[in-house]
Amino acid sequence: MTFPVFVGFLPHMKRFGVLIIVAAAALFFVPGCGLKKVTTATVGRIATDGVTVLESEQDLELARNSTPTLIMTLEVLSKGKPDDRGMLTLLARAYGQYAFGFLEEDLLKYKDGDHAAYNRAYERADRFYKKGMDYGLAALWPEKSRKKVLSLSQDAFEKELHRFGKRQASSLFWAAFTWGNWINLHRDDIEAVADVPRVEAMVKRVVKLVPDYYYGSAHSFLGTIASSKPAMLGGDKKLAEDEFNAALGVCENYLMTKVLYAQYYAVQFQDRPLYGRLLEEVRGADAKAFPEQRLANELAKRRAAILIEREKKYF
């Protein structure tokens, strides 16, 4: 993805600000009947570039404060063409990444301390994941058929997923990502947990279509699911280990994989040496080694530090 020449020399987040200004300015120079079409097609591409720019940002607080602007911009753009699957997927991704990167960190940080802050983070994470899930599912199935698809039996649902090819892998992943993380917030809700097999089937379809999708994140997602379930409900230590190692095989420099490996696998199976080793590796890693995912790596390093402090609570 490239930016206009006048944007090329600006620092990352200033560049994102210019992208948003360009997007807004476009609204004033398009004739009435072509407004929505141009806004969605042209400005939508600018918003996609904005996501890419944001993911390479190194300043965590700047990224945290800028992401809501990106989300609201995407919300506005989606009104121009509410059935645009690319825009719906981008919204699912933005909502999900914000909740996972920042609000989940708050949940860890405030869990045993500031109860008011924890509750605020929980409510926001719940809302963001739910909105992301709704957008992600809308990117896969139009409203008139969505309810019917989601009421199918597990076998029928899995057959339905075979309709999707590589072009839909992104929509499948971000719908599953937001849905799965929303379920994780509602682990005490039997009805919510009952949908885990559907989420798992969606991620398995992504792995089948694009095994290395998003730096191996589909594999680490499956590893997390396998780690989180008791053996009697399908939890599988060997499978979980294999999936996390598969993710690391795709991209070892994507540090969040090691954080999830420690947070879910090592804790679930009480492997304290592995927990400590993985998190120390993340804490000592160079976030700059993977510039296009600098933000995720900086977040991984900060979360690793929190998890290291909480080690005695898990073992």
C-alpha positions as a Python dict, from the first residue, in 0.01 Angstrom:
ca = {
    (1, 'M'): (0, 0, 0),
    (2, 'T'): (132, 344, -87),
    (3, 'F'): (50, 694, 31),
    (4, 'P'): (38, 1020, -166),
    (5, 'V'): (378, 1189, -191),
    (6, 'F'): (279, 1475, 40),
    (7, 'V'): (209, 1221, 315),
    (8, 'G'): (525, 1019, 271),
    (9, 'F'): (756, 1222, 495),
    (10, 'L'): (528, 1249, 797),
    (11, 'P'): (571, 1041, 1114),
    (12, 'H'): (332, 746, 1136),
    (13, 'M'): (50, 884, 1345),
    (14, 'K'): (65, 1230, 1185),
    (15, 'R'): (36, 1045, 856),
    (16, 'F'): (-277, 873, 987),
    (17, 'G'): (-419, 1211, 1084),
    (18, 'V'): (-365, 1337, 730),
    (19, 'L'): (-538, 1028, 593),
    (20, 'I'): (-846, 1106, 804),
    (21, 'I'): (-843, 1470, 690),
    (22, 'V'): (-819, 1360, 327),
    (23, 'A'): (-1109, 1122, 386),
    (24, 'A'): (-1324, 1399, 533),
    (25, 'A'): (-1226, 1648, 261),
    (26, 'A'): (-1335, 1404, -8),
    (27, 'L'): (-1693, 1446, 108),
    (28, 'F'): (-1698, 1810, -3),
    (29, 'F'): (-1584, 1760, -364),
    (30, 'V'): (-1811, 1480, -484),
    (31, 'P'): (-2144, 1545, -660),
    (32, 'G'): (-2452, 1422, -477),
    (33, 'C'): (-2530, 1099, -662),
    (34, 'G'): (-2169, 981, -660),
    (35, 'L'): (-2092, 1071, -301),
    (36, 'K'): (-2154, 735, -136),
    (37, 'K'): (-1983, 539, -413),
    (38, 'V'): (-1666, 750, -408),
    (39, 'T'): (-1662, 766, -29),
    (40, 'T'): (-1673, 389, 1),
    (41, 'A'): (-1436, 305, -284),
    (42, 'T'): (-1171, 576, -246),
    (43, 'V'): (-1187, 684, 114),
    (44, 'G'): (-1233, 321, 219),
    (45, 'R'): (-890, 244, 76),
    (46, 'I'): (-748, 536, 273),
    (47, 'A'): (-901, 394, 590),
    (48, 'T'): (-742, 57, 514),
    (49, 'D'): (-407, 231, 484),
    (50, 'G'): (-482, 396, 818),
    (51, 'V'): (-510, 55, 983),
    (52, 'T'): (-175, -45, 835),
    (53, 'V'): (-12, 275, 961),
    (54, 'L'): (-160, 227, 1307),
    (55, 'E'): (-22, -126, 1335),
    (56, 'S'): (332, 3, 1283),
    (57, 'E'): (306, 268, 1557),
    (58, 'Q'): (547, 236, 1850),
    (59, 'D'): (387, 478, 2097),
    (60, 'L'): (120, 278, 2281),
    (61, 'E'): (-71, 568, 2430),
    (62, 'L'): (-78, 752, 2099),
    (63, 'A'): (-213, 437, 1934),
    (64, 'R'): (-470, 385, 2209),
    (65, 'N'): (-598, 741, 2173),
    (66, 'S'): (-599, 728, 1792),
    (67, 'T'): (-777, 397, 1741),
    (68, 'P'): (-1124, 528, 1840),
    (69, 'T'): (-1084, 796, 1571),
    (70, 'L'): (-1012, 526, 1317),
    (71, 'I'): (-1312, 322, 1434),
    (72, 'M'): (-1549, 619, 1412),
    (73, 'T'): (-1417, 701, 1065),
    (74, 'L'): (-1487, 345, 954),
    (75, 'E'): (-1834, 368, 1107),
    (76, 'V'): (-1907, 682, 904),
    (77, 'L'): (-1771, 529, 584),
    (78, 'S'): (-1975, 212, 632),
    (79, 'K'): (-2295, 415, 622),
    (80, 'G'): (-2225, 491, 256),
    (81, 'K'): (-2246, 123, 165),
    (82, 'P'): (-2361, -82, 464),
    (83, 'D'): (-2326, -416, 281),
    (84, 'D'): (-1962, -366, 180),
    (85, 'R'): (-1794, -680, 314),
    (86, 'G'): (-1448, -529, 310),
    (87, 'M'): (-1558, -238, 528),
    (88, 'L'): (-1751, -467, 762),
    (89, 'T'): (-1442, -686, 802),
    (90, 'L'): (-1227, -381, 870),
    (91, 'L'): (-1470, -271, 1142),
    (92, 'A'): (-1464, -617, 1302),
    (93, 'R'): (-1085, -610, 1297),
    (94, 'A'): (-1060, -259, 1443),
    (95, 'Y'): (-1305, -325, 1725),
    (96, 'G'): (-1145, -660, 1803),
    (97, 'Q'): (-787, -538, 1801),
    (98, 'Y'): (-865, -241, 2023),
    (99, 'A'): (-1043, -460, 2278),
    (100, 'F'): (-775, -727, 2272),
    (101, 'G'): (-476, -494, 2272),
    (102, 'F'): (-585, -235, 2526),
    (103, 'L'): (-897, -340, 2717),
    (104, 'E'): (-778, -696, 2783),
    (105, 'E'): (-458, -546, 2923),
    (106, 'D'): (-669, -332, 3156),
    (107, 'L'): (-855, -642, 3272),
    (108, 'L'): (-526, -808, 3365),
    (109, 'K'): (-392, -496, 3530),
    (110, 'Y'): (-697, -416, 3742),
    (111, 'K'): (-828, -766, 3818),
    (112, 'D'): (-716, -780, 4180),
    (113, 'G'): (-700, -409, 4248),
    (114, 'D'): (-916, -126, 4116),
    (115, 'H'): (-1257, -291, 4085),
    (116, 'A'): (-1421, 15, 3930),
    (117, 'A'): (-1153, 34, 3660),
    (118, 'Y'): (-1185, -341, 3601),
    (119, 'N'): (-1562, -317, 3559),
    (120, 'R'): (-1529, -26, 3316),
    (121, 'A'): (-1277, -220, 3110),
    (122, 'Y'): (-1497, -530, 3116),
    (123, 'E'): (-1804, -339, 2999),
    (124, 'R'): (-1612, -174, 2718),
    (125, 'A'): (-1446, -499, 2609),
    (126, 'D'): (-1785, -668, 2610),
    (127, 'R'): (-1931, -392, 2396),
    (128, 'F'): (-1637, -372, 2155),
    (129, 'Y'): (-1615, -748, 2100),
    (130, 'K'): (-1992, -767, 2049),
    (131, 'K'): (-1987, -489, 1791),
    (132, 'G'): (-1690, -648, 1618),
    (133, 'M'): (-1866, -986, 1618),
    (134, 'D'): (-2181, -835, 1467),
    (135, 'Y'): (-1982, -665, 1190),
    (136, 'G'): (-1775, -977, 1126),
    (137, 'L'): (-2079, -1202, 1094),
    (138, 'A'): (-2247, -943, 870),
    (139, 'A'): (-1943, -959, 641),
    (140, 'L'): (-2005, -1333, 599),
    (141, 'W'): (-2383, -1356, 582),
    (142, 'P'): (-2644, -1093, 488),
    (143, 'E'): (-2900, -1013, 755),
    (144, 'K'): (-3180, -1209, 587),
    (145, 'S'): (-2985, -1538, 607),
    (146, 'R'): (-2763, -1483, 915),
    (147, 'K'): (-3014, -1597, 1176),
    (148, 'K'): (-3088, -1913, 981),
    (149, 'V'): (-2718, -1997, 938),
    (150, 'L'): (-2643, -1944, 1306),
    (151, 'S'): (-2928, -2174, 1404),
    (152, 'L'): (-2795, -2465, 1195),
    (153, 'S'): (-2667, -2780, 1362),
    (154, 'Q'): (-2290, -2798, 1410),
    (155, 'D'): (-2247, -3035, 1114),
    (156, 'A'): (-2459, -2818, 886),
    (157, 'F'): (-2276, -2506, 1002),
    (158, 'E'): (-1940, -2661, 916),
    (159, 'K'): (-2070, -2755, 571),
    (160, 'E'): (-2183, -2396, 526),
    (161, 'L'): (-1829, -2276, 596),
    (162, 'H'): (-1703, -2473, 296),
    (163, 'R'): (-1871, -2213, 74),
    (164, 'F'): (-1599, -1967, 168),
    (165, 'G'): (-1268, -1947, -14),
    (166, 'K'): (-941, -1761, 34),
    (167, 'R'): (-1103, -1425, -38),
    (168, 'Q'): (-1323, -1468, 270),
    (169, 'A'): (-1043, -1587, 503),
    (170, 'S'): (-1003, -1240, 655),
    (171, 'S'): (-1376, -1205, 726),
    (172, 'L'): (-1385, -1555, 876),
    (173, 'F'): (-1089, -1485, 1102),
    (174, 'W'): (-1199, -1150, 1242),
    (175, 'A'): (-1557, -1267, 1292),
    (176, 'A'): (-1423, -1569, 1484),
    (177, 'F'): (-1169, -1357, 1671),
    (178, 'T'): (-1426, -1113, 1807),
    (179, 'W'): (-1685, -1385, 1871),
    (180, 'G'): (-1435, -1608, 2051),
    (181, 'N'): (-1306, -1328, 2270),
    (182, 'W'): (-1662, -1221, 2352),
    (183, 'I'): (-1734, -1579, 2462),
    (184, 'N'): (-1418, -1572, 2674),
    (185, 'L'): (-1564, -1278, 2867),
    (186, 'H'): (-1880, -1483, 2925),
    (187, 'R'): (-1726, -1812, 3032),
    (188, 'D'): (-1998, -1859, 3297),
    (189, 'D'): (-2276, -1832, 3038),
    (190, 'I'): (-2361, -2183, 2916),
    (191, 'E'): (-2538, -2052, 2604),
    (192, 'A'): (-2236, -1843, 2505),
    (193, 'V'): (-1986, -2125, 2564),
    (194, 'A'): (-2204, -2359, 2355),
    (195, 'D'): (-2093, -2161, 2048),
    (196, 'V'): (-1722, -2237, 2093),
    (197, 'P'): (-1735, -2525, 1839),
    (198, 'R'): (-1867, -2283, 1576),
    (199, 'V'): (-1588, -2037, 1641),
    (200, 'E'): (-1336, -2319, 1631),
    (201, 'A'): (-1476, -2444, 1299),
    (202, 'M'): (-1441, -2095, 1149),
    (203, 'V'): (-1077, -2069, 1253),
    (204, 'K'): (-1003, -2419, 1123),
    (205, 'R'): (-1147, -2310, 790),
    (206, 'V'): (-910, -2013, 789),
    (207, 'V'): (-614, -2245, 856),
    (208, 'K'): (-728, -2469, 571),
    (209, 'L'): (-754, -2174, 333),
    (210, 'V'): (-455, -1962, 443),
    (211, 'P'): (-235, -2152, 693),
    (212, 'D'): (-11, -1853, 763),
    (213, 'Y'): (-292, -1599, 798),
    (214, 'Y'): (-199, -1291, 1001),
    (215, 'Y'): (143, -1415, 1116),
    (216, 'G'): (10, -1750, 1233),
    (217, 'S'): (-266, -1602, 1448),
    (218, 'A'): (-521, -1861, 1336),
    (219, 'H'): (-293, -2135, 1472),
    (220, 'S'): (-241, -1956, 1804),
    (221, 'F'): (-617, -1902, 1825),
    (222, 'L'): (-670, -2278, 1795),
    (223, 'G'): (-395, -2333, 2052),
    (224, 'T'): (-573, -2098, 2290),
    (225, 'I'): (-906, -2277, 2242),
    (226, 'A'): (-747, -2621, 2297),
    (227, 'S'): (-576, -2488, 2611),
    (228, 'S'): (-891, -2335, 2751),
    (229, 'K'): (-1117, -2639, 2735),
    (230, 'P'): (-1109, -2919, 2994),
    (231, 'A'): (-1006, -3259, 2852),
    (232, 'M'): (-1363, -3390, 2886),
    (233, 'L'): (-1484, -3109, 2657),
    (234, 'G'): (-1219, -3150, 2391),
    (235, 'G'): (-918, -2983, 2550),
    (236, 'D'): (-599, -3134, 2414),
    (237, 'K'): (-254, -3054, 2550),
    (238, 'K'): (-67, -3197, 2251),
    (239, 'L'): (-292, -3021, 2002),
    (240, 'A'): (-255, -2691, 2186),
    (241, 'E'): (123, -2724, 2191),
    (242, 'D'): (133, -2816, 1821),
    (243, 'E'): (-83, -2517, 1725),
    (244, 'F'): (127, -2267, 1919),
    (245, 'N'): (445, -2411, 1770),
    (246, 'A'): (288, -2392, 1424),
    (247, 'A'): (215, -2023, 1485),
    (248, 'L'): (574, -1962, 1594),
    (249, 'G'): (689, -2148, 1283),
    (250, 'V'): (500, -1899, 1068),
    (251, 'C'): (644, -1590, 1240),
    (252, 'E'): (854, -1605, 1554),
    (253, 'N'): (893, -1226, 1557),
    (254, 'Y'): (521, -1178, 1621),
    (255, 'L'): (561, -1165, 1999),
    (256, 'M'): (195, -1188, 2097),
    (257, 'T'): (202, -1558, 2006),
    (258, 'K'): (447, -1628, 2289),
    (259, 'V'): (238, -1423, 2530),
    (260, 'L'): (-74, -1627, 2451),
    (261, 'Y'): (127, -1950, 2470),
    (262, 'A'): (230, -1856, 2824),
    (263, 'Q'): (-101, -1702, 2934),
    (264, 'Y'): (-320, -1991, 2824),
    (265, 'Y'): (-118, -2308, 2759),
    (266, 'A'): (145, -2276, 3032),
    (267, 'V'): (-109, -2170, 3294),
    (268, 'Q'): (-370, -2433, 3200),
    (269, 'F'): (-115, -2715, 3208),
    (270, 'Q'): (84, -2567, 3497),
    (271, 'D'): (414, -2549, 3312),
    (272, 'R'): (586, -2278, 3516),
    (273, 'P'): (930, -2306, 3349),
    (274, 'L'): (772, -2260, 3006),
    (275, 'Y'): (566, -1967, 3135),
    (276, 'G'): (875, -1790, 3264),
    (277, 'R'): (1088, -1865, 2959),
    (278, 'L'): (834, -1744, 2705),
    (279, 'L'): (758, -1421, 2888),
    (280, 'E'): (1124, -1340, 2950),
    (281, 'E'): (1191, -1397, 2580),
    (282, 'V'): (919, -1148, 2496),
    (283, 'R'): (1036, -896, 2753),
    (284, 'G'): (1391, -914, 2618),
    (285, 'A'): (1295, -912, 2250),
    (286, 'D'): (1347, -618, 2016),
    (287, 'A'): (1004, -487, 1912),
    (288, 'K'): (1166, -311, 1618),
    (289, 'A'): (1256, -646, 1461),
    (290, 'F'): (907, -659, 1310),
    (291, 'P'): (832, -298, 1210),
    (292, 'E'): (499, -363, 1038),
    (293, 'Q'): (367, -506, 1367),
    (294, 'R'): (549, -273, 1603),
    (295, 'L'): (229, -190, 1793),
    (296, 'A'): (140, -556, 1857),
    (297, 'N'): (494, -627, 1971),
    (298, 'E'): (505, -331, 2208),
    (299, 'L'): (171, -444, 2352),
    (300, 'A'): (305, -798, 2385),
    (301, 'K'): (609, -675, 2578),
    (302, 'R'): (392, -472, 2814),
    (303, 'R'): (150, -761, 2868),
    (304, 'A'): (441, -998, 2931),
    (305, 'A'): (561, -768, 3208),
    (306, 'I'): (215, -776, 3370),
    (307, 'L'): (199, -1155, 3346),
    (308, 'I'): (546, -1192, 3498),
    (309, 'E'): (426, -989, 3798),
    (310, 'R'): (122, -1218, 3830),
    (311, 'E'): (315, -1545, 3809),
    (312, 'K'): (258, -1643, 4173),
    (313, 'K'): (-118, -1608, 4126),
    (314, 'Y'): (-115, -1873, 3854),
    (315, 'F'): (128, -2128, 4000),
}
